[in-house]
Amino acid sequence: MGHALYDQVGYVGGARALVDTGTIEPKLIFPSTLGQTTRTKLLYVPGHYLSLATGFYLFGVNYFTEVLPSLIGFLLLVIFVYLATGQLYGENAAKWAALFAACSPYVFLFSLTSMAELTVMAASVLAFYGSLKLPTKVRPFLGALVVLFPVMFRETSVLILFPVLAAFLQKKELKTRRRDCFIFVLVTFLGFLCLFKWPLGGRPNLMLAQMFGGFKDLYTDALFFNSFKPSGFDWIRALISRLFENIRFLFRLSPFTFEIYFNKGIVFLSVLLFCVGAFRKSLFEFSVGFMGLSLCSLQMAVYAPASFRATRVFLLLTPFMAMVLGFKMARWQISNRIKTVIAFLFVVGSFKYGFYNLARQFSLVRTQEQKIIAFIDSLNPERDKVFIGPFWLVSPWVQSRYPVRWSFLPANKQTFEMLQAQYPVGTLLLHDSELGAMPLESLRELGYPLAQEMRFDGGRYFVFYSKGGPLQ
């Protein structure tokens, strides 16, 4: 899970650049994207950058403003889950739904980070509630625009159109108005295409490496995208192979980790809701199940169920799962005492897991932060040029030394030359495990002779400077 949270560096750096220069300029460089012709270097849609930049502009840059959008997203998530569930199922169900949403362990975990997950969930449930309050006559058109709002925070949030459409159909006046539902879906689809033609299009695309490559191809090798040209049959075969492999994994016993079994649980719960909703003709349950199955299909076609990236994909379901579970709990014919015990156990278990992961994250990063910063500062790196270093080490230094640019180590000499052609590369700090991809001789030919060898925190590191650097 740890390296996925280092996306915070990219988000915070891009938001600070937006405040300083008026453009979202990422400070984290992925060498794998250097060979692609794009209109922007951004990998992600701009919504979360804008929310972070607003806090930085109003209150300055500090730890509180870095997590402020997530904290506000947490409050909005709970409030609008309560309001939306109350609109659909009544106040008792709304209280349970708000509890389930607030105490989800991943909601708690991400609420104290600079990641985009809380703003994505908050924008999605806000759009859902807004669609419920629209006047009937304008619902097909304005409803589509409301659904497209959270797409500015993450592309997969367009899938909320399924619960929105189900909520429309549950209204008596729309049960026979198929034309309005058709207009709603059509406008949503066309609006989504327009957004990704402009202004959200033109970004680097890593799907090729995600499907056919590994870590190197995904992050550090620009040649992979230029040399590997799969046919349509190759794509179909890769998708089918990945789906079957991941479906087998779902039914296989594996060592217990919360992430793996959380992901498996979401898949099976989505199937259950889909089947129960279809059997009982409950449109909203059916739609949430269908939305879950859509996300599951996307996740299993691209990511492994055991990955933390898959967990982040599934988090979009949290508010809608909470609404359904709140409705089920409110209708469950058991004593209030037993319900209280269930709620207590859920809260204690969720917060224990959330606190545990937060403690682990901060122990790995925060407690080492000053030590890492002092170590890298002692190297006297060239801050006006791109700094290359291992992601598991350098993120605290990059965060504290804005506007330093940071890049993964290119996978080969040609990709390194492409990086040099676009950005001035300064200091390299490489772990000994990285020298297999970029040998000392290749670095010397590129103008980076070995300057010194050092040990830090049990690891062996090599330092290189560009011509004119501190030790040249």
C-alpha positions as MATLAB code, in Angstrom:
seq = 'MGHALYDQVGYVGGARALVDTGTIEPKLIFPSTLGQTTRTKLLYVPGHYLSLATGFYLFGVNYFTEVLPSLIGFLLLVIFVYLATGQLYGENAAKWAALFAACSPYVFLFSLTSMAELTVMAASVLAFYGSLKLPTKVRPFLGALVVLFPVMFRETSVLILFPVLAAFLQKKELKTRRRDCFIFVLVTFLGFLCLFKWPLGGRPNLMLAQMFGGFKDLYTDALFFNSFKPSGFDWIRALISRLFENIRFLFRLSPFTFEIYFNKGIVFLSVLLFCVGAFRKSLFEFSVGFMGLSLCSLQMAVYAPASFRATRVFLLLTPFMAMVLGFKMARWQISNRIKTVIAFLFVVGSFKYGFYNLARQFSLVRTQEQKIIAFIDSLNPERDKVFIGPFWLVSPWVQSRYPVRWSFLPANKQTFEMLQAQYPVGTLLLHDSELGAMPLESLRELGYPLAQEMRFDGGRYFVFYSKGGPLQ';
ca = [
       0.000    0.000    0.000;
       2.826    2.385    0.873;
       4.050    3.385   -2.593;
       0.491    4.149   -3.766;
       0.272    6.897   -1.154;
       3.319    8.606   -2.697;
       0.920    9.966   -5.323;
       0.470   12.700   -2.725;
       3.779   14.202   -3.873;
       2.427   14.581   -7.413;
      -0.874   16.057   -6.272;
       0.658   18.556   -3.846;
       3.404   19.625   -6.268;
       0.919   20.144   -9.109;
      -1.416   22.159   -6.875;
       1.420   24.372   -5.608;
       2.494   25.016   -9.206;
      -1.091   26.019  -10.033;
      -1.032   28.628   -7.265;
       2.414   29.923   -8.282;
       2.172   29.849  -12.078;
      -1.501   29.460  -12.953;
      -0.961   26.041  -14.563;
      -0.954   22.530  -13.121;
       2.648   21.554  -13.726;
       3.507   18.113  -12.298;
       6.802   17.912  -10.443;
       6.901   14.115  -10.715;
       8.135   12.856  -14.099;
       7.299    9.405  -15.469;
       9.971    8.591  -18.098;
       7.589    6.095  -19.728;
       5.448    9.004  -20.990;
       8.271   10.898  -22.696;
       7.742    9.304  -26.100;
       4.034   10.090  -26.256;
       2.647   13.121  -28.059;
       0.320   14.770  -25.533;
      -1.201   18.149  -24.809;
      -0.434   17.944  -21.073;
       1.887   15.996  -18.809;
      -0.865   15.372  -16.239;
      -1.814   11.753  -15.640;
      -4.923   12.610  -13.615;
      -7.977   14.812  -14.157;
      -7.685   18.281  -12.562;
     -10.440   18.308   -9.907;
      -8.326   17.309   -6.923;
      -5.473   19.613   -7.944;
      -7.954   22.506   -7.946;
      -9.304   21.640   -4.495;
      -5.778   21.460   -3.063;
      -4.742   24.689   -4.772;
      -7.752   26.511   -3.295;
      -6.628   25.619    0.227;
      -3.024   26.600   -0.527;
      -4.126   29.955   -1.962;
      -6.365   30.782    1.007;
      -4.371   29.406    3.939;
      -0.836   28.734    2.714;
       1.013   25.449    2.333;
       1.233   23.250    5.422;
       0.197   19.778    6.531;
      -3.320   20.946    7.435;
      -4.025   22.475    4.012;
      -2.563   19.398    2.310;
      -5.249   17.212    3.939;
      -7.987   19.890    4.073;
      -9.791   18.744    0.864;
      -9.926   15.201    2.247;
     -11.284   16.382    5.604;
     -13.950   18.474    3.884;
     -14.662   15.533    1.574;
     -15.165   13.308    4.626;
     -17.743   15.704    6.097;
     -19.559   16.118    2.767;
     -19.560   12.354    2.232;
     -21.260   11.659    5.558;
     -23.720   14.556    5.263;
     -24.886   13.770    1.743;
     -25.024   10.010    2.309;
     -27.384   10.826    5.180;
     -29.483   13.238    3.094;
     -29.635   10.998    0.009;
     -30.551    7.888    2.006;
     -33.191    9.861    3.890;
     -34.655   10.983    0.587;
     -34.856    7.371   -0.649;
     -35.529    5.273    2.469;
     -36.277    7.473    5.483;
     -34.442    8.853    8.506;
     -33.699    5.559   10.294;
     -31.949    4.121    7.238;
     -30.143    7.440    6.770;
     -28.568    7.235   10.234;
     -27.243    3.751    9.588;
     -25.957    4.699    6.132;
     -24.099    7.724    7.541;
     -22.526    5.505   10.204;
     -21.367    2.932    7.645;
     -19.932    5.661    5.389;
     -18.155    7.508    8.200;
     -16.614    4.408    9.770;
     -15.385    2.633    6.672;
     -11.697    1.991    7.457;
     -10.477    3.272    4.099;
     -12.582    6.413    4.383;
     -10.937    7.129    7.713;
      -7.481    6.292    6.353;
      -7.699    8.526    3.273;
      -9.298   11.423    5.166;
      -5.859   12.272    6.596;
      -3.918   12.146    3.321;
      -3.566   14.350    0.247;
      -4.912   11.600   -2.011;
      -7.967   12.189   -4.214;
     -10.175    9.382   -2.846;
     -12.269   11.466   -0.421;
     -12.897   14.259   -2.912;
     -13.935   11.668   -5.522;
     -16.410   10.021   -3.157;
     -17.749   13.353   -1.882;
     -18.232   14.723   -5.409;
     -20.015   11.517   -6.458;
     -22.511   11.441   -3.590;
     -23.040   15.215   -3.877;
     -23.899   14.756   -7.558;
     -26.218   11.871   -6.708;
     -28.101   13.904   -4.097;
     -28.245   16.892   -6.441;
     -29.843   14.718   -9.112;
     -32.558   13.687   -6.637;
     -33.511   17.320   -6.005;
     -33.823   18.358   -9.651;
     -37.283   19.311  -10.965;
     -38.868   16.508  -12.988;
     -39.055   18.418  -16.262;
     -35.351   19.260  -16.439;
     -34.056   16.049  -14.832;
     -32.999   14.261  -18.065;
     -30.798   17.173  -19.190;
     -29.523   18.706  -15.946;
     -29.225   15.260  -14.384;
     -26.647   14.335  -17.017;
     -24.651   17.497  -16.282;
     -24.761   16.776  -12.552;
     -23.500   13.215  -13.146;
     -20.547   14.585  -15.132;
     -19.406   16.813  -12.242;
     -17.445   14.096  -10.347;
     -15.748   13.046  -13.605;
     -13.570   16.121  -13.026;
     -12.137   14.232  -10.036;
     -11.925   10.698  -11.511;
     -13.105    9.186  -14.775;
     -14.707    6.071  -13.273;
     -17.195    8.207  -11.317;
     -19.295    8.403  -14.484;
     -20.658    5.028  -13.321;
     -22.860    6.808  -10.788;
     -25.251    7.220  -13.729;
     -26.594    3.731  -12.829;
     -27.812    4.588   -9.295;
     -28.946    8.006  -10.542;
     -30.993    6.378  -13.293;
     -32.433    3.879  -10.790;
     -33.438    6.719   -8.478;
     -35.154    8.418  -11.431;
     -37.047    5.251  -12.299;
     -38.199    4.756   -8.720;
     -40.120    8.004   -9.027;
     -43.656    7.141  -10.112;
     -43.855    9.906  -12.662;
     -40.879    8.527  -14.574;
     -41.746    4.828  -14.636;
     -43.354    5.064  -18.039;
     -41.236    7.878  -19.429;
     -38.641    5.882  -21.319;
     -37.886    8.844  -23.548;
     -36.586   10.869  -20.580;
     -34.340    8.025  -19.437;
     -32.988    7.597  -22.961;
     -32.233   11.335  -23.157;
     -30.486   11.213  -19.773;
     -28.194    8.324  -20.772;
     -27.506    9.812  -24.214;
     -26.618   13.278  -22.870;
     -24.403   11.718  -20.186;
     -22.578    9.597  -22.770;
     -22.071   12.484  -25.206;
     -20.991   14.821  -22.413;
     -18.457   12.265  -21.218;
     -17.009   11.941  -24.733;
     -16.811   15.723  -25.096;
     -15.008   16.087  -21.771;
     -12.353   13.618  -22.861;
     -11.962   15.227  -26.215;
     -11.484   18.546  -24.450;
     -10.616   19.702  -21.761;
      -9.732   16.392  -20.040;
      -8.120   14.740  -23.049;
      -4.584   14.875  -24.375;
      -3.042   13.233  -21.296;
      -0.422   10.461  -21.277;
      -1.939    7.000  -21.587;
      -0.407    4.135  -19.608;
      -3.023    1.497  -20.453;
      -0.735   -0.300  -22.916;
       1.921   -0.917  -20.258;
      -0.751   -1.702  -17.661;
      -2.077   -4.530  -19.830;
       1.086   -5.889  -21.443;
       4.027   -4.702  -19.350;
       5.379   -4.539  -15.827;
       6.609   -1.843  -13.446;
       9.466   -0.874  -15.787;
       7.187   -0.451  -18.789;
       4.558    1.403  -16.789;
       6.819    4.009  -15.192;
      10.316    4.113  -16.667;
      10.560    2.806  -20.263;
       9.512    5.153  -23.082;
      10.593    2.662  -25.751;
       7.907    0.176  -24.790;
       5.141    2.462  -26.054;
       6.950    3.071  -29.342;
       8.084   -0.482  -30.079;
       5.133   -2.591  -28.924;
       2.054   -2.299  -31.176;
      -0.525   -4.936  -30.198;
      -3.320   -5.857  -32.575;
      -6.983   -5.892  -31.664;
      -6.749   -9.658  -31.196;
      -3.847   -9.150  -28.745;
      -5.994   -6.771  -26.677;
      -8.923   -9.200  -26.583;
      -6.675  -12.117  -25.641;
      -4.964  -10.064  -22.893;
      -8.318   -8.922  -21.470;
      -9.741  -12.465  -21.418;
      -6.555  -13.881  -19.924;
      -6.442  -11.211  -17.189;
     -10.128  -11.660  -16.362;
      -9.880  -15.447  -16.017;
      -6.686  -15.180  -13.978;
      -8.271  -12.702  -11.560;
     -11.546  -14.639  -11.321;
      -9.564  -17.725  -10.294;
      -7.781  -15.610   -7.691;
     -11.112  -14.582   -6.155;
     -11.933  -18.182   -5.274;
      -8.430  -19.101   -4.173;
      -7.397  -19.054   -0.511;
      -4.589  -16.574    0.036;
      -2.606  -15.279    3.018;
      -4.740  -12.856    4.978;
      -4.290   -9.181    4.306;
      -7.106   -6.706    4.776;
      -6.682   -5.260    1.271;
      -7.093   -8.629   -0.473;
     -10.165   -9.723    1.449;
     -11.713   -6.247    1.313;
     -11.437   -6.375   -2.481;
     -12.816   -9.896   -2.642;
     -15.684   -8.901   -0.350;
     -16.622   -5.965   -2.597;
     -16.767   -8.252   -5.632;
     -19.002  -10.821   -3.944;
     -21.208   -8.134   -2.355;
     -21.684   -6.524   -5.775;
     -22.766   -9.878   -7.241;
     -25.138  -10.413   -4.307;
     -26.735   -6.966   -4.652;
     -27.084   -7.420   -8.401;
     -28.866  -10.779   -7.979;
     -31.032   -9.723   -5.022;
     -31.996   -6.482   -6.730;
     -32.991   -8.350   -9.886;
     -34.971  -10.975   -7.933;
     -36.798   -8.478   -5.720;
     -37.113   -5.867   -8.480;
     -35.346   -3.300   -6.311;
     -33.954   -0.879   -8.868;
     -31.544    0.925   -6.566;
     -29.986   -2.267   -5.160;
     -29.764   -3.665   -8.679;
     -28.078   -0.490   -9.956;
     -25.520   -0.398   -7.118;
     -24.753   -4.065   -7.808;
     -24.427   -3.313  -11.516;
     -22.165   -0.356  -10.767;
     -20.072   -2.625   -8.549;
     -19.839   -5.292  -11.237;
     -18.795   -2.637  -13.761;
     -15.999   -1.490  -11.458;
     -15.077   -5.125  -10.756;
     -14.836   -5.866  -14.466;
     -12.675   -2.783  -15.003;
     -10.494   -3.634  -12.019;
     -10.036   -7.294  -12.961;
      -9.267   -6.410  -16.570;
      -6.549   -3.942  -15.553;
      -5.396   -4.569  -11.974;
      -4.939   -7.613   -9.751;
      -7.554   -8.039   -6.980;
      -4.719   -8.146   -4.463;
      -3.435   -4.675   -5.406;
      -4.059   -1.487   -3.468;
      -4.897    0.211   -6.761;
      -7.909   -2.105   -7.009;
      -8.960   -1.013   -3.520;
      -8.866    2.619   -4.649;
     -11.036    1.773   -7.662;
     -13.618    0.146   -5.390;
     -13.829    3.108   -2.998;
     -16.222    4.847   -5.396;
     -18.803    2.287   -4.272;
     -18.531    3.237   -0.588;
     -21.347    5.832   -0.363;
     -23.772    3.747   -2.414;
     -22.999    0.523   -0.569;
     -23.523    2.465    2.670;
     -26.982    3.584    1.472;
     -28.044    0.014    0.672;
     -26.621   -1.411    3.912;
     -28.289    1.379    5.904;
     -31.637    0.501    4.326;
     -31.104   -3.215    5.069;
     -30.133   -2.530    8.680;
     -33.147   -0.285    9.239;
     -35.465   -3.026    7.954;
     -33.766   -5.866    9.804;
     -36.225   -7.237   12.343;
     -33.952   -7.673   15.364;
     -33.785   -5.919   18.714;
     -32.188   -2.487   19.004;
     -29.723   -3.918   21.536;
     -28.312   -6.350   18.980;
     -28.138   -3.574   16.381;
     -26.210   -1.444   18.870;
     -23.718   -4.253   19.449;
     -23.270   -4.686   15.672;
     -22.697   -0.950   15.237;
     -20.186   -0.896   18.111;
     -18.206   -3.823   16.701;
     -18.191   -2.265   13.234;
     -16.956    1.080   14.545;
     -14.254   -0.455   16.758;
     -13.023   -2.812   14.020;
     -12.967   -0.111   11.346;
     -11.211    2.492   13.458;
      -8.695   -0.055   14.709;
      -7.779   -0.912   11.125;
      -7.764    2.747   10.105;
      -5.577    3.785   13.030;
      -3.252    0.837   12.403;
      -2.683    1.794    8.771;
      -2.237    5.457    9.621;
       0.290    4.545   12.286;
       2.117    2.310    9.809;
       2.160    5.008    7.148;
       3.408    7.713    9.487;
       5.975    5.403   11.088;
       7.387    4.606    7.625;
       7.372    8.177    6.373;
       6.949   10.793    9.097;
       9.368    9.335   11.643;
      12.056    9.004    8.935;
      11.309   12.314    7.273;
      13.924   14.544    8.890;
      16.542   11.819    8.611;
      15.882   11.413    4.870;
      15.850   15.174    4.257;
      19.148   15.642    6.096;
      20.746   12.771    4.173;
      19.764   14.088    0.730;
      20.625   17.691    1.647;
      24.094   16.468    2.622;
      24.601   15.411   -1.009;
      24.158   19.046   -2.096;
      21.894   18.095   -5.053;
      21.330   20.488   -7.946;
      17.855   21.840   -7.175;
      17.448   23.724  -10.447;
      17.584   20.435  -12.361;
      15.653   17.176  -12.295;
      16.555   14.949   -9.355;
      16.444   11.177   -9.967;
      16.000    8.879   -7.003;
      14.052    5.831   -5.725;
      10.407    6.582   -4.953;
      10.529    4.740   -1.613;
      13.176    7.142   -0.288;
      13.077   10.616   -1.764;
       9.430   11.720   -1.534;
       9.782   13.558    1.849;
      12.741   15.527    0.499;
      10.950   16.393   -2.753;
       7.868   17.488   -0.791;
       9.917   19.764    1.459;
      12.119   21.207   -1.287;
       9.511   22.459   -3.744;
       9.817   23.302   -6.671;
      12.344   20.470   -7.189;
      11.453   18.113  -10.046;
      11.755   14.400   -9.382;
      11.913   11.531  -11.868;
      12.042    7.770  -11.756;
      15.290    6.351  -13.126;
      14.835    5.756  -16.888;
      14.888    2.060  -17.792;
      17.498    2.379  -20.554;
      19.952    4.733  -22.198;
      17.559    5.846  -24.948;
      14.854    6.828  -22.456;
      17.447    8.699  -20.397;
      18.451   10.687  -23.483;
      14.785   11.519  -24.110;
      14.564   12.794  -20.522;
      17.700   14.895  -21.008;
      16.251   16.363  -24.203;
      13.166   17.640  -22.382;
      14.517   18.484  -18.921;
      17.954   19.336  -17.491;
      18.925   16.344  -15.348;
      21.106   17.051  -12.319;
      21.781   14.712   -9.411;
      21.166   10.952   -9.424;
      20.807    8.970   -6.196;
      20.526    5.282   -7.044;
      20.070    2.204   -4.907;
      22.380   -0.671   -5.848;
      19.349   -2.674   -7.038;
      18.771   -0.070   -9.781;
      22.193   -0.411  -11.421;
      21.098   -3.508  -13.310;
      18.826   -1.362  -15.498;
      21.355    1.457  -15.860;
      24.983    0.230  -15.458;
      27.775    2.564  -14.355;
      29.304    2.524  -17.835;
      26.072    3.726  -19.458;
      25.757    6.538  -16.914;
      29.349    7.587  -17.572;
      28.659    7.729  -21.326;
      25.644    9.921  -20.603;
      27.853   12.353  -18.650;
      27.256   11.085  -15.124;
      30.419    9.496  -13.684;
      30.175    7.993  -10.206;
      30.833   10.705   -7.604;
      30.519    8.758   -4.356;
      29.162    5.617   -2.755;
      27.229    5.880    0.491;
      25.226    3.799    2.944;
      21.947    4.942    4.436;
      19.432    3.117    6.591;
      20.951   -0.254    5.733;
      20.992    0.395    1.967;
      23.852    0.995   -0.452;
      23.496    4.092   -2.657;
      25.480    5.639   -5.502;
      25.578    9.381   -6.203;
      26.097   10.967   -9.637;
      26.207   14.638  -10.665;
      25.888   16.342  -14.029;
      28.804   18.299  -15.463;
      29.436   21.280  -13.275;
      27.766   19.591  -10.293;
      29.152   19.854   -6.723;
      31.844   17.201   -7.061;
      32.686   17.530  -10.749;
];
